[in-house]
Amino acid sequence: MTHDVLTRVPAETTVGTRAPKKQRNWAAWAFLAPVVVYLIAFYAYPLYRNLDLSLRDYTVRSFVRGDAPFSGLDNYREVFADATFWPALLHTLAFTFVSIAFQFAIGLALAVFFAQSFRLSATLRALFLVPWLLPLIVSASTWTWMLNSDSGIVNTALAAVNIDPVNWLTSPDWALTSVIIANIWIGIPFNLVVLYSGLQAIPAEVYEAAALDGATSWQRFWRITFPLLRPVSAITLLLGLVYTLKVFDIIWIMTKGGPADASMTFATWSYRLSFGNLLPEFGPGAAVGNLLIIMALIFGLLYIRIQRRQAQ
């Protein structure tokens, strides 16, 4: 009898421990389910639909009926053969990297400036957030008015110092520059906020020790601030890269990709193909959108790999 009791105790103990473990697994899946459903509904399915659009010959009728014939890579071949492809690619790269470079440099300079304690620091820092808080349609419309060739405040200021007015939005030489300037202005507050938060995490004792060793302000920046800020800088640049690649509304409101496609990027080209013509080209528009997604993935993975190598 004693032997039977001893043999039953481990079995009962095992059953008792299995039940809570199963319950924990079910609880974990229950918490995970909403996230999985959200990702499938708002990310995976739209990506699948966009890929399907790019591989079929869609018209308005077939789009409504859902019976478009499979065309393989014909839409991609059409996009690559289009005369707009290479200019749009160059404009996308120029718009992205010039915007990120100036946004990060100006944002970092302002973050270092506001890291010092002085009166009205918090107030001025809050005012710098205004471009980030405004709806993009308001910001783009404001810049459109400011850069107007006839009545814009920028040309009025140039005329006051005897400089000839510039056709900012209607000249092929200046259209891309104009939308880049507007995008830089909008993106500076994001860089300022993130980099300022990173600066607050650097211990003040490090700067005090460097000052005692005779390090100048410039040396403290390059030997302490910049290296310790590298992880935050990596996140800031990566998020800025992914966001700037897909900027559409600013360019479309200010120039619609013109004049003569001088400010056309992949984002605006994809929209114009799909919705900007009398006869929509859903397949080529989706193909351009997929190329934009691939570019974002490539640049993102490449940047992460470079950061990992530098960290080692």
RAQUI-V185590 format. One record per pair of residues at least 12 apart in sequence whose C-alpha atoms are under 10 Angstrom apart, sorted by the first residue. I is the first residue (numbers start at 1). J is the second residue. Records with the same first field share a line. If there is no record, write none. Layout:
I: J, J
This chain:
47: 286, 289, 290, 293
49: 286
50: 282, 283, 285, 286, 287, 289, 290
51: 283, 286, 287, 289, 290
52: 68, 70, 72, 283, 286, 287
53: 68, 70, 71, 75, 281, 282, 283, 284, 285, 286, 287
54: 70, 71, 72, 73, 74, 75, 76, 281, 282, 283, 284, 285, 286, 287, 288, 289, 290
55: 68, 69, 70, 71, 72, 73, 74, 75, 76, 283, 284, 286, 287
56: 68, 69, 70, 71, 72, 73, 74, 75, 282, 283, 284, 286
57: 69, 70, 71, 72, 74, 75, 281, 282, 283, 284
58: 70, 71, 280, 281, 282, 283, 284
59: 279, 280, 281, 282, 283
60: 279, 280, 281, 282
63: 282
71: 283
73: 283, 284, 287
74: 283, 284, 287
75: 281, 282, 283, 284, 285, 286, 287, 288
76: 283, 284, 285, 286, 287, 288, 290, 291
77: 284, 287
78: 283, 284, 287
79: 283, 284, 285, 287, 288, 291
80: 284, 287, 288
84: 261, 264, 265, 266, 269
85: 264, 265, 266, 269, 288
86: 265, 266
87: 261, 262, 263, 264, 265, 266
88: 257, 261, 262, 263, 264, 265, 266, 267, 268, 269
89: 264, 265, 266, 292
90: 263, 264, 265, 266
91: 176, 257, 261, 262, 263, 264, 265, 266
92: 176, 244, 245, 246, 247, 263, 264, 265, 266, 267, 268, 292
93: 244, 245, 265, 266, 295
94: 176, 177, 180, 265
95: 176, 177, 179, 180, 181, 183, 184, 244, 245, 247, 263, 264, 265
96: 180, 183, 184, 240, 241, 242, 243, 244, 245, 246, 247, 265
97: 180, 240, 241, 244, 245
98: 177, 180, 181, 183, 184
99: 179, 180, 181, 182, 183, 184, 185, 186, 187, 188, 240, 241, 244
100: 180, 183, 184, 187, 188, 191, 236, 237, 238, 239, 240, 241, 243, 244
101: 184, 237, 240
102: 180, 181, 183, 184, 185, 187, 188
103: 181, 183, 184, 185, 186, 187, 188, 189, 190, 191, 192, 237, 240
104: 184, 187, 188, 189, 190, 191, 192, 195, 233, 236, 237, 240
105: 188, 191, 192
106: 184, 185, 187, 188, 189, 191, 192
107: 184, 187, 188, 189, 190, 191, 192, 193, 194, 195, 196
108: 188, 191, 192, 193, 194, 195, 196, 199, 226, 233
109: 192, 195, 196
110: 125, 128, 188, 189, 191, 192, 193, 195, 196
111: 125, 189, 191, 192, 193, 194, 195, 196, 197, 198, 199, 200
112: 192, 195, 196, 199, 200, 221, 225
113: 196
114: 192, 196, 199
115: 195, 196, 197, 199, 200
125: 189, 192, 193, 196
126: 189, 193
127: 189
128: 185, 186, 188, 189, 190, 192, 193
129: 186, 187, 188, 189, 190, 192, 193
130: 186, 189
131: 185, 186, 187, 188, 189, 190
132: 185, 186, 187, 188, 189, 190
133: 186, 189, 190
134: 186
136: 183, 186, 249, 250, 253
137: 249, 250, 252, 253, 254
138: 250, 253
139: 182, 183, 185, 186, 250, 253, 254
140: 179, 182, 183, 186, 249, 250, 251, 252, 253, 254, 255
141: 250, 253, 254
142: 182, 254
143: 178, 179, 181, 182, 183, 185, 250, 253, 254
144: 168, 169, 178, 179, 182, 250, 253, 254, 255
145: 254
146: 168
147: 166, 167, 168, 169, 170, 178, 182, 254
148: 165, 166, 167, 168, 169, 170
149: 165, 166, 167, 168, 169, 170, 171
150: 165, 166, 167
152: 165, 168
154: 166, 168
155: 167, 168
168: 255
169: 254, 255, 256, 258, 259, 262, 263
170: 254, 255, 258, 259, 260, 262
171: 258, 259, 260, 262
172: 258, 259, 260, 261, 262, 263
173: 259, 262, 263
174: 259, 262, 263
175: 251, 254, 255, 257, 258, 259, 260, 261, 262, 263, 264
176: 251, 255, 257, 258, 259, 261, 262, 263, 264, 265
177: 262, 263
178: 251, 254, 255, 263
179: 250, 251, 252, 253, 254, 255, 257, 263
180: 250, 251, 263
182: 250, 251, 254
183: 244, 247, 250, 251
184: 244
186: 250
187: 240, 243, 244
190: 236, 239, 240
191: 232, 233, 236, 237, 239, 240
192: 236
193: 236
194: 232, 233, 235, 236
195: 229, 230, 232, 233, 235, 236
196: 229, 232
197: 229, 232
198: 225, 228, 229, 230, 231, 232, 233
199: 225, 226, 228, 229, 232
201: 228, 229
202: 224, 225, 228, 229
206: 220, 224, 225
207: 220, 221, 224, 225
208: 220
210: 223, 224
230: 307, 310, 311
231: 307, 311
234: 303, 304, 306, 307
235: 303, 304, 307
237: 300, 303
238: 296, 299, 300, 301, 303, 304
239: 300
241: 296, 299, 300, 303
242: 292, 293, 295, 296, 297, 299, 300
243: 296
244: 296
245: 265, 266, 267, 292, 293, 295, 296, 299
246: 265, 266, 267, 268, 289, 292, 293, 296
247: 265, 266, 267, 268
248: 264, 265, 266, 267, 268, 269, 270, 271
249: 267, 268
250: 268
251: 263, 264, 265, 267, 268
252: 264, 265, 267, 268, 269, 271, 272
256: 268, 269, 272, 276
257: 269, 272
265: 292
266: 285, 288, 289, 290, 291, 292
267: 285, 288, 289, 291, 292
268: 285, 288, 289
269: 284, 285, 288, 289
270: 282, 283, 284, 285, 286, 287, 288, 289, 290, 291, 292
271: 285, 286, 288, 289
272: 285
273: 285, 286, 288
274: 286, 288
